[in-house]
Amino acid sequence: MAAYTIQAACHDDIPALIVLLDTLFTIEQDFTPNHAAQQQGLELMLQQADMAYIAIAKNDAGSVIGMASAQLVVSTAEGAFSAWIEDVVVDANYRQHGIGSALLANVLDWATSKGATRAQLLADLDNTPALDFYQRTGWKMTRLVAHKCGLVKHSNP
């Protein structure tokens, strides 16, 4: 079994997180790697520590080998916070060692400590290993279908 530690990400981890996101975004058809956008997004999450959290896994050498993130949103159905889980990815050389499960447990513990009563995530329909992983770790598919739209930045008149 690979030795690793789970901890909160910090600004110095961003370059390694971008590499992991490249791996994830080349699997998921809805996303394209964009280092500037990913850096900005990661920085925004780290600046919003009350509402967002990034967990990382590091190997014995101190290299980042996995990540998962959570953001809080208000759920009217729950009447409480809900955690939006994203960016669950483990370096291919370290998969099948419990790291993904440990990362998920860590972000869910953080969300629970912030008052979240539910968590949800999206997974690419063609990413069978991820779908199998989520099923094995107790996640249930819902009948909801995800939709998205791009928002255009408007300048003030």
mmCIF file of the C-alpha atoms, coordinates in Angstrom:
data_MODEL
# 
_entry.id   MODEL 
# 
loop_
_atom_site.group_PDB 
_atom_site.id 
_atom_site.type_symbol 
_atom_site.label_atom_id 
_atom_site.label_alt_id 
_atom_site.label_comp_id 
_atom_site.label_asym_id 
_atom_site.label_entity_id 
_atom_site.label_seq_id 
_atom_site.pdbx_PDB_ins_code 
_atom_site.Cartn_x 
_atom_site.Cartn_y 
_atom_site.Cartn_z 
_atom_site.occupancy 
_atom_site.B_iso_or_equiv 
_atom_site.pdbx_formal_charge 
_atom_site.auth_seq_id 
_atom_site.auth_comp_id 
_atom_site.auth_asym_id 
_atom_site.auth_atom_id 
_atom_site.pdbx_PDB_model_num 
ATOM 1   C CA . MET A 1 1   ? 0.000   0.000  0.000   1.00 0.00 ? 1   MET A CA 1 
ATOM 2   C CA . ALA A 1 2   ? 1.285   3.459  -0.894  1.00 0.00 ? 2   ALA A CA 1 
ATOM 3   C CA . ALA A 1 3   ? 2.099   5.702  2.077   1.00 0.00 ? 3   ALA A CA 1 
ATOM 4   C CA . TYR A 1 4   ? 0.388   9.085  1.954   1.00 0.00 ? 4   TYR A CA 1 
ATOM 5   C CA . THR A 1 5   ? -0.968  11.891 4.091   1.00 0.00 ? 5   THR A CA 1 
ATOM 6   C CA . ILE A 1 6   ? -4.150  13.914 3.613   1.00 0.00 ? 6   ILE A CA 1 
ATOM 7   C CA . GLN A 1 7   ? -4.087  17.623 4.388   1.00 0.00 ? 7   GLN A CA 1 
ATOM 8   C CA . ALA A 1 8   ? -5.528  20.955 3.349   1.00 0.00 ? 8   ALA A CA 1 
ATOM 9   C CA . ALA A 1 9   ? -4.048  22.488 0.209   1.00 0.00 ? 9   ALA A CA 1 
ATOM 10  C CA . CYS A 1 10  ? -2.157  25.766 0.334   1.00 0.00 ? 10  CYS A CA 1 
ATOM 11  C CA . HIS A 1 11  ? -1.100  28.285 -2.304  1.00 0.00 ? 11  HIS A CA 1 
ATOM 12  C CA . ASP A 1 12  ? 2.230   26.509 -2.887  1.00 0.00 ? 12  ASP A CA 1 
ATOM 13  C CA . ASP A 1 13  ? 0.339   23.379 -3.985  1.00 0.00 ? 13  ASP A CA 1 
ATOM 14  C CA . ILE A 1 14  ? -1.430  25.099 -6.898  1.00 0.00 ? 14  ILE A CA 1 
ATOM 15  C CA . PRO A 1 15  ? 1.059   24.094 -9.649  1.00 0.00 ? 15  PRO A CA 1 
ATOM 16  C CA . ALA A 1 16  ? 0.733   20.407 -8.699  1.00 0.00 ? 16  ALA A CA 1 
ATOM 17  C CA . LEU A 1 17  ? -3.057  20.718 -8.506  1.00 0.00 ? 17  LEU A CA 1 
ATOM 18  C CA . ILE A 1 18  ? -3.141  22.134 -12.028 1.00 0.00 ? 18  ILE A CA 1 
ATOM 19  C CA . VAL A 1 19  ? -1.270  19.042 -13.258 1.00 0.00 ? 19  VAL A CA 1 
ATOM 20  C CA . LEU A 1 20  ? -3.879  16.814 -11.587 1.00 0.00 ? 20  LEU A CA 1 
ATOM 21  C CA . LEU A 1 21  ? -6.685  18.883 -13.115 1.00 0.00 ? 21  LEU A CA 1 
ATOM 22  C CA . ASP A 1 22  ? -5.081  18.406 -16.542 1.00 0.00 ? 22  ASP A CA 1 
ATOM 23  C CA . THR A 1 23  ? -5.434  14.655 -15.992 1.00 0.00 ? 23  THR A CA 1 
ATOM 24  C CA . LEU A 1 24  ? -9.060  14.999 -14.943 1.00 0.00 ? 24  LEU A CA 1 
ATOM 25  C CA . PHE A 1 25  ? -10.058 17.444 -17.668 1.00 0.00 ? 25  PHE A CA 1 
ATOM 26  C CA . THR A 1 26  ? -8.615  15.265 -20.421 1.00 0.00 ? 26  THR A CA 1 
ATOM 27  C CA . ILE A 1 27  ? -10.939 12.468 -19.224 1.00 0.00 ? 27  ILE A CA 1 
ATOM 28  C CA . GLU A 1 28  ? -14.062 14.621 -18.940 1.00 0.00 ? 28  GLU A CA 1 
ATOM 29  C CA . GLN A 1 29  ? -15.500 15.706 -22.281 1.00 0.00 ? 29  GLN A CA 1 
ATOM 30  C CA . ASP A 1 30  ? -17.209 18.799 -20.848 1.00 0.00 ? 30  ASP A CA 1 
ATOM 31  C CA . PHE A 1 31  ? -13.952 20.447 -19.762 1.00 0.00 ? 31  PHE A CA 1 
ATOM 32  C CA . THR A 1 32  ? -10.707 21.549 -21.372 1.00 0.00 ? 32  THR A CA 1 
ATOM 33  C CA . PRO A 1 33  ? -7.483  22.228 -19.470 1.00 0.00 ? 33  PRO A CA 1 
ATOM 34  C CA . ASN A 1 34  ? -6.866  25.966 -19.078 1.00 0.00 ? 34  ASN A CA 1 
ATOM 35  C CA . HIS A 1 35  ? -4.041  26.626 -16.635 1.00 0.00 ? 35  HIS A CA 1 
ATOM 36  C CA . ALA A 1 36  ? -4.841  30.309 -16.099 1.00 0.00 ? 36  ALA A CA 1 
ATOM 37  C CA . ALA A 1 37  ? -8.495  29.555 -15.338 1.00 0.00 ? 37  ALA A CA 1 
ATOM 38  C CA . GLN A 1 38  ? -7.600  26.624 -13.081 1.00 0.00 ? 38  GLN A CA 1 
ATOM 39  C CA . GLN A 1 39  ? -5.068  28.733 -11.165 1.00 0.00 ? 39  GLN A CA 1 
ATOM 40  C CA . GLN A 1 40  ? -7.627  31.493 -10.707 1.00 0.00 ? 40  GLN A CA 1 
ATOM 41  C CA . GLY A 1 41  ? -10.277 29.009 -9.551  1.00 0.00 ? 41  GLY A CA 1 
ATOM 42  C CA . LEU A 1 42  ? -7.943  27.328 -7.074  1.00 0.00 ? 42  LEU A CA 1 
ATOM 43  C CA . GLU A 1 43  ? -6.841  30.697 -5.689  1.00 0.00 ? 43  GLU A CA 1 
ATOM 44  C CA . LEU A 1 44  ? -10.480 31.756 -5.270  1.00 0.00 ? 44  LEU A CA 1 
ATOM 45  C CA . MET A 1 45  ? -11.231 28.561 -3.360  1.00 0.00 ? 45  MET A CA 1 
ATOM 46  C CA . LEU A 1 46  ? -8.231  29.001 -1.072  1.00 0.00 ? 46  LEU A CA 1 
ATOM 47  C CA . GLN A 1 47  ? -9.293  32.608 -0.379  1.00 0.00 ? 47  GLN A CA 1 
ATOM 48  C CA . GLN A 1 48  ? -12.823 31.472 0.580   1.00 0.00 ? 48  GLN A CA 1 
ATOM 49  C CA . ALA A 1 49  ? -11.801 29.085 3.374   1.00 0.00 ? 49  ALA A CA 1 
ATOM 50  C CA . ASP A 1 50  ? -15.169 29.358 5.142   1.00 0.00 ? 50  ASP A CA 1 
ATOM 51  C CA . MET A 1 51  ? -17.049 28.211 2.029   1.00 0.00 ? 51  MET A CA 1 
ATOM 52  C CA . ALA A 1 52  ? -14.539 26.113 0.080   1.00 0.00 ? 52  ALA A CA 1 
ATOM 53  C CA . TYR A 1 53  ? -11.908 23.506 0.861   1.00 0.00 ? 53  TYR A CA 1 
ATOM 54  C CA . ILE A 1 54  ? -9.317  21.574 -1.124  1.00 0.00 ? 54  ILE A CA 1 
ATOM 55  C CA . ALA A 1 55  ? -7.930  18.344 0.324   1.00 0.00 ? 55  ALA A CA 1 
ATOM 56  C CA . ILE A 1 56  ? -4.703  16.939 -1.059  1.00 0.00 ? 56  ILE A CA 1 
ATOM 57  C CA . ALA A 1 57  ? -2.845  13.671 -0.712  1.00 0.00 ? 57  ALA A CA 1 
ATOM 58  C CA . LYS A 1 58  ? 0.952   13.757 -0.540  1.00 0.00 ? 58  LYS A CA 1 
ATOM 59  C CA . ASN A 1 59  ? 3.326   10.828 -0.836  1.00 0.00 ? 59  ASN A CA 1 
ATOM 60  C CA . ASP A 1 60  ? 6.334   10.277 1.454   1.00 0.00 ? 60  ASP A CA 1 
ATOM 61  C CA . ALA A 1 61  ? 8.450   12.528 -0.761  1.00 0.00 ? 61  ALA A CA 1 
ATOM 62  C CA . GLY A 1 62  ? 5.975   15.392 -0.258  1.00 0.00 ? 62  GLY A CA 1 
ATOM 63  C CA . SER A 1 63  ? 4.625   15.345 -3.814  1.00 0.00 ? 63  SER A CA 1 
ATOM 64  C CA . VAL A 1 64  ? 0.920   15.995 -4.360  1.00 0.00 ? 64  VAL A CA 1 
ATOM 65  C CA . ILE A 1 65  ? -0.628  12.780 -5.698  1.00 0.00 ? 65  ILE A CA 1 
ATOM 66  C CA . GLY A 1 66  ? -4.348  13.478 -5.363  1.00 0.00 ? 66  GLY A CA 1 
ATOM 67  C CA . MET A 1 67  ? -6.972  16.075 -4.632  1.00 0.00 ? 67  MET A CA 1 
ATOM 68  C CA . ALA A 1 68  ? -10.660 16.632 -3.960  1.00 0.00 ? 68  ALA A CA 1 
ATOM 69  C CA . SER A 1 69  ? -12.549 19.855 -3.358  1.00 0.00 ? 69  SER A CA 1 
ATOM 70  C CA . ALA A 1 70  ? -15.787 20.865 -1.684  1.00 0.00 ? 70  ALA A CA 1 
ATOM 71  C CA . GLN A 1 71  ? -17.801 24.069 -1.801  1.00 0.00 ? 71  GLN A CA 1 
ATOM 72  C CA . LEU A 1 72  ? -20.804 24.937 0.307   1.00 0.00 ? 72  LEU A CA 1 
ATOM 73  C CA . VAL A 1 73  ? -24.103 25.963 -1.262  1.00 0.00 ? 73  VAL A CA 1 
ATOM 74  C CA . VAL A 1 74  ? -27.461 26.489 0.400   1.00 0.00 ? 74  VAL A CA 1 
ATOM 75  C CA . SER A 1 75  ? -29.960 23.713 -0.256  1.00 0.00 ? 75  SER A CA 1 
ATOM 76  C CA . THR A 1 76  ? -33.588 24.766 0.018   1.00 0.00 ? 76  THR A CA 1 
ATOM 77  C CA . ALA A 1 77  ? -34.530 21.070 0.006   1.00 0.00 ? 77  ALA A CA 1 
ATOM 78  C CA . GLU A 1 78  ? -32.329 20.457 3.050   1.00 0.00 ? 78  GLU A CA 1 
ATOM 79  C CA . GLY A 1 79  ? -32.823 23.841 4.693   1.00 0.00 ? 79  GLY A CA 1 
ATOM 80  C CA . ALA A 1 80  ? -29.083 23.779 5.309   1.00 0.00 ? 80  ALA A CA 1 
ATOM 81  C CA . PHE A 1 81  ? -25.749 23.816 3.566   1.00 0.00 ? 81  PHE A CA 1 
ATOM 82  C CA . SER A 1 82  ? -24.989 21.172 0.977   1.00 0.00 ? 82  SER A CA 1 
ATOM 83  C CA . ALA A 1 83  ? -21.488 20.331 -0.219  1.00 0.00 ? 83  ALA A CA 1 
ATOM 84  C CA . TRP A 1 84  ? -20.690 20.439 -3.919  1.00 0.00 ? 84  TRP A CA 1 
ATOM 85  C CA . ILE A 1 85  ? -17.818 17.983 -4.468  1.00 0.00 ? 85  ILE A CA 1 
ATOM 86  C CA . GLU A 1 86  ? -15.498 18.483 -7.442  1.00 0.00 ? 86  GLU A CA 1 
ATOM 87  C CA . ASP A 1 87  ? -12.042 17.701 -8.751  1.00 0.00 ? 87  ASP A CA 1 
ATOM 88  C CA . VAL A 1 88  ? -11.670 14.228 -7.258  1.00 0.00 ? 88  VAL A CA 1 
ATOM 89  C CA . VAL A 1 89  ? -8.550  12.897 -8.947  1.00 0.00 ? 89  VAL A CA 1 
ATOM 90  C CA . VAL A 1 90  ? -5.605  10.702 -7.972  1.00 0.00 ? 90  VAL A CA 1 
ATOM 91  C CA . ASP A 1 91  ? -2.392  10.341 -9.962  1.00 0.00 ? 91  ASP A CA 1 
ATOM 92  C CA . ALA A 1 92  ? -2.647  7.153  -12.059 1.00 0.00 ? 92  ALA A CA 1 
ATOM 93  C CA . ASN A 1 93  ? 0.434   5.685  -10.347 1.00 0.00 ? 93  ASN A CA 1 
ATOM 94  C CA . TYR A 1 94  ? -1.284  5.845  -6.940  1.00 0.00 ? 94  TYR A CA 1 
ATOM 95  C CA . ARG A 1 95  ? -4.797  4.611  -7.698  1.00 0.00 ? 95  ARG A CA 1 
ATOM 96  C CA . GLN A 1 96  ? -6.318  1.554  -6.005  1.00 0.00 ? 96  GLN A CA 1 
ATOM 97  C CA . HIS A 1 97  ? -4.638  2.357  -2.653  1.00 0.00 ? 97  HIS A CA 1 
ATOM 98  C CA . GLY A 1 98  ? -7.551  4.026  -0.847  1.00 0.00 ? 98  GLY A CA 1 
ATOM 99  C CA . ILE A 1 99  ? -6.382  7.563  -1.556  1.00 0.00 ? 99  ILE A CA 1 
ATOM 100 C CA . GLY A 1 100 ? -9.545  8.636  -3.384  1.00 0.00 ? 100 GLY A CA 1 
ATOM 101 C CA . SER A 1 101 ? -11.690 7.281  -0.558  1.00 0.00 ? 101 SER A CA 1 
ATOM 102 C CA . ALA A 1 102 ? -9.548  9.087  2.020   1.00 0.00 ? 102 ALA A CA 1 
ATOM 103 C CA . LEU A 1 103 ? -9.786  12.357 0.083   1.00 0.00 ? 103 LEU A CA 1 
ATOM 104 C CA . LEU A 1 104 ? -13.571 12.047 -0.173  1.00 0.00 ? 104 LEU A CA 1 
ATOM 105 C CA . ALA A 1 105 ? -13.854 11.268 3.544   1.00 0.00 ? 105 ALA A CA 1 
ATOM 106 C CA . ASN A 1 106 ? -11.726 14.311 4.341   1.00 0.00 ? 106 ASN A CA 1 
ATOM 107 C CA . VAL A 1 107 ? -13.796 16.774 2.289   1.00 0.00 ? 107 VAL A CA 1 
ATOM 108 C CA . LEU A 1 108 ? -17.024 15.265 3.643   1.00 0.00 ? 108 LEU A CA 1 
ATOM 109 C CA . ASP A 1 109 ? -15.728 15.678 7.214   1.00 0.00 ? 109 ASP A CA 1 
ATOM 110 C CA . TRP A 1 110 ? -14.946 19.323 6.425   1.00 0.00 ? 110 TRP A CA 1 
ATOM 111 C CA . ALA A 1 111 ? -18.421 19.841 4.950   1.00 0.00 ? 111 ALA A CA 1 
ATOM 112 C CA . THR A 1 112 ? -20.096 18.221 7.947   1.00 0.00 ? 112 THR A CA 1 
ATOM 113 C CA . SER A 1 113 ? -18.088 20.455 10.291  1.00 0.00 ? 113 SER A CA 1 
ATOM 114 C CA . LYS A 1 114 ? -19.485 23.454 8.379   1.00 0.00 ? 114 LYS A CA 1 
ATOM 115 C CA . GLY A 1 115 ? -23.086 22.260 8.811   1.00 0.00 ? 115 GLY A CA 1 
ATOM 116 C CA . ALA A 1 116 ? -23.664 20.536 5.468   1.00 0.00 ? 116 ALA A CA 1 
ATOM 117 C CA . THR A 1 117 ? -26.321 17.832 5.599   1.00 0.00 ? 117 THR A CA 1 
ATOM 118 C CA . ARG A 1 118 ? -25.888 16.483 2.059   1.00 0.00 ? 118 ARG A CA 1 
ATOM 119 C CA . ALA A 1 119 ? -23.200 16.264 -0.602  1.00 0.00 ? 119 ALA A CA 1 
ATOM 120 C CA . GLN A 1 120 ? -23.455 15.896 -4.351  1.00 0.00 ? 120 GLN A CA 1 
ATOM 121 C CA . LEU A 1 121 ? -21.086 15.555 -7.261  1.00 0.00 ? 121 LEU A CA 1 
ATOM 122 C CA . LEU A 1 122 ? -21.084 15.107 -11.010 1.00 0.00 ? 122 LEU A CA 1 
ATOM 123 C CA . ALA A 1 123 ? -19.189 12.425 -12.899 1.00 0.00 ? 123 ALA A CA 1 
ATOM 124 C CA . ASP A 1 124 ? -18.632 12.033 -16.620 1.00 0.00 ? 124 ASP A CA 1 
ATOM 125 C CA . LEU A 1 125 ? -20.936 9.355  -18.040 1.00 0.00 ? 125 LEU A CA 1 
ATOM 126 C CA . ASP A 1 126 ? -18.027 7.829  -19.975 1.00 0.00 ? 126 ASP A CA 1 
ATOM 127 C CA . ASN A 1 127 ? -15.689 7.702  -16.955 1.00 0.00 ? 127 ASN A CA 1 
ATOM 128 C CA . THR A 1 128 ? -16.560 4.156  -15.915 1.00 0.00 ? 128 THR A CA 1 
ATOM 129 C CA . PRO A 1 129 ? -13.742 3.869  -13.334 1.00 0.00 ? 129 PRO A CA 1 
ATOM 130 C CA . ALA A 1 130 ? -15.042 6.987  -11.560 1.00 0.00 ? 130 ALA A CA 1 
ATOM 131 C CA . LEU A 1 131 ? -18.652 5.816  -11.697 1.00 0.00 ? 131 LEU A CA 1 
ATOM 132 C CA . ASP A 1 132 ? -17.624 2.441  -10.256 1.00 0.00 ? 132 ASP A CA 1 
ATOM 133 C CA . PHE A 1 133 ? -15.559 4.174  -7.551  1.00 0.00 ? 133 PHE A CA 1 
ATOM 134 C CA . TYR A 1 134 ? -18.471 6.350  -6.447  1.00 0.00 ? 134 TYR A CA 1 
ATOM 135 C CA . GLN A 1 135 ? -20.798 3.358  -6.338  1.00 0.00 ? 135 GLN A CA 1 
ATOM 136 C CA . ARG A 1 136 ? -18.276 1.377  -4.252  1.00 0.00 ? 136 ARG A CA 1 
ATOM 137 C CA . THR A 1 137 ? -17.907 4.274  -1.814  1.00 0.00 ? 137 THR A CA 1 
ATOM 138 C CA . GLY A 1 138 ? -21.647 4.564  -1.203  1.00 0.00 ? 138 GLY A CA 1 
ATOM 139 C CA . TRP A 1 139 ? -22.709 7.342  -3.558  1.00 0.00 ? 139 TRP A CA 1 
ATOM 140 C CA . LYS A 1 140 ? -26.112 6.900  -5.182  1.00 0.00 ? 140 LYS A CA 1 
ATOM 141 C CA . MET A 1 141 ? -27.141 8.079  -8.645  1.00 0.00 ? 141 MET A CA 1 
ATOM 142 C CA . THR A 1 142 ? -30.095 10.437 -8.691  1.00 0.00 ? 142 THR A CA 1 
ATOM 143 C CA . ARG A 1 143 ? -32.739 11.024 -11.322 1.00 0.00 ? 143 ARG A CA 1 
ATOM 144 C CA . LEU A 1 144 ? -31.482 14.571 -11.831 1.00 0.00 ? 144 LEU A CA 1 
ATOM 145 C CA . VAL A 1 145 ? -29.750 15.570 -15.049 1.00 0.00 ? 145 VAL A CA 1 
ATOM 146 C CA . ALA A 1 146 ? -27.095 18.276 -15.055 1.00 0.00 ? 146 ALA A CA 1 
ATOM 147 C CA . HIS A 1 147 ? -27.458 21.307 -17.316 1.00 0.00 ? 147 HIS A CA 1 
ATOM 148 C CA . LYS A 1 148 ? -25.083 24.217 -17.701 1.00 0.00 ? 148 LYS A CA 1 
ATOM 149 C CA . CYS A 1 149 ? -24.907 27.549 -19.458 1.00 0.00 ? 149 CYS A CA 1 
ATOM 150 C CA . GLY A 1 150 ? -22.102 30.003 -19.883 1.00 0.00 ? 150 GLY A CA 1 
ATOM 151 C CA . LEU A 1 151 ? -22.541 33.430 -18.377 1.00 0.00 ? 151 LEU A CA 1 
ATOM 152 C CA . VAL A 1 152 ? -21.255 36.388 -20.338 1.00 0.00 ? 152 VAL A CA 1 
ATOM 153 C CA . LYS A 1 153 ? -19.565 39.186 -18.447 1.00 0.00 ? 153 LYS A CA 1 
ATOM 154 C CA . HIS A 1 154 ? -21.464 42.405 -19.036 1.00 0.00 ? 154 HIS A CA 1 
ATOM 155 C CA . SER A 1 155 ? -19.894 45.810 -18.597 1.00 0.00 ? 155 SER A CA 1 
ATOM 156 C CA . ASN A 1 156 ? -21.855 48.379 -16.651 1.00 0.00 ? 156 ASN A CA 1 
ATOM 157 C CA . PRO A 1 157 ? -23.569 50.997 -18.844 1.00 0.00 ? 157 PRO A CA 1 
# 
